[in-house]
Amino acid sequence: MTPGPVLGLVASSCGGVESRFVTEIAEPAALRGWRLAVTLTPTAHRWLTTTGELERLRALTGLDVRSESRLPGEERPHPDPEVFLFAPASAGSVAKLALGLADNQATTVLGDALGEPGVRMVVGYQVRDSRFRHPAWQGHLDTLASAGVTTSRLAVDRPWTGVLDLLE
Ligand SMILES: Cc1cc2nc3c(=O)[nH]c(=O)nc-3n(C[C@H](O)[C@H](O)[C@H](O)COP(=O)(O)O)c2cc1C
């Protein structure tokens, strides 16, 4: 089988990621032909480890599932994707991405790619309604949009899979 295009797939610790990420995002993405280069925030990695979903995720990709930086001298474990999907994205990680804060491997890989010519990025965020009243929130979304990022809110009570359509 010819390997498909690489999708940089990133997830952070939103409620449900520990049980829904593999079924509703990673598996459907692999079925659509993407070769997955997955990076999780440290918290999301811990949650998926606890539920056993990390093993299911690993079985979907021949590449490492990352959550830590490599050691100096180690090979880079992922190719450089031209397409990224960050979903589900927490409010904290969206803010960090917009501000350029790279404090874990997930925010680092996204921050390195954001604004790169030829790179496409979709961010599906799951946040409480109160986030929309936070004075900085809209500015973060506007910053990402100005860099060409497509943003979309994920619903807690509907499958997340629809966000994959935004990659087309
Ligand atoms: C059970 C649980 C569910 C959470 N769900 C969400 C969520 O859906 N959206 C969100 O923005 N934050 C949520 N949070 C808060 C984030 O996990 C927290 O802000 C964390 O620092 C985000 O880190 P990360 O983006 O680096 O994974 C949740 C926290 C817990 C404990």
The ligand as a Gaussian input file, in Angstrom:
#p B3LYP/6-31G(d) Opt

LIG

0 1
 C      -11.669000      15.975000      33.360000
 C      -11.214000      17.264000      32.719000
 C      -11.791000      17.678000      31.544000
 C      -11.371000      18.868000      30.930000
 N      -11.942000      19.254000      29.760000
 C      -11.530000      20.397000      29.161000
 C      -12.079000      20.797000      27.911000
 O      -12.940000      20.117000      27.327000
 N      -11.641000      21.972000      27.370000
 C      -10.679000      22.726000      27.963000
 O      -10.322000      23.777000      27.424000
 N      -10.111000      22.355000      29.138000
 C      -10.512000      21.204000      29.743000
 N       -9.938000      20.813000      30.921000
 C       -8.847000      21.602000      31.477000
 C       -7.523000      21.227000      30.794000
 O       -7.284000      19.841000      30.904000
 C       -6.407000      21.993000      31.461000
 O       -6.602000      23.343000      31.124000
 C       -5.055000      21.570000      31.019000
 O       -4.107000      22.381000      31.660000
 C       -4.888000      21.683000      29.513000
 O       -3.588000      21.276000      29.208000
 P       -3.146000      20.859000      27.749000
 O       -3.870000      21.745000      26.778000
 O       -1.666000      21.098000      27.783000
 O       -3.483000      19.397000      27.549000
 C      -10.353000      19.631000      31.531000
 C       -9.762000      19.192000      32.721000
 C      -10.184000      18.041000      33.315000
 C       -9.537000      17.603000      34.595000

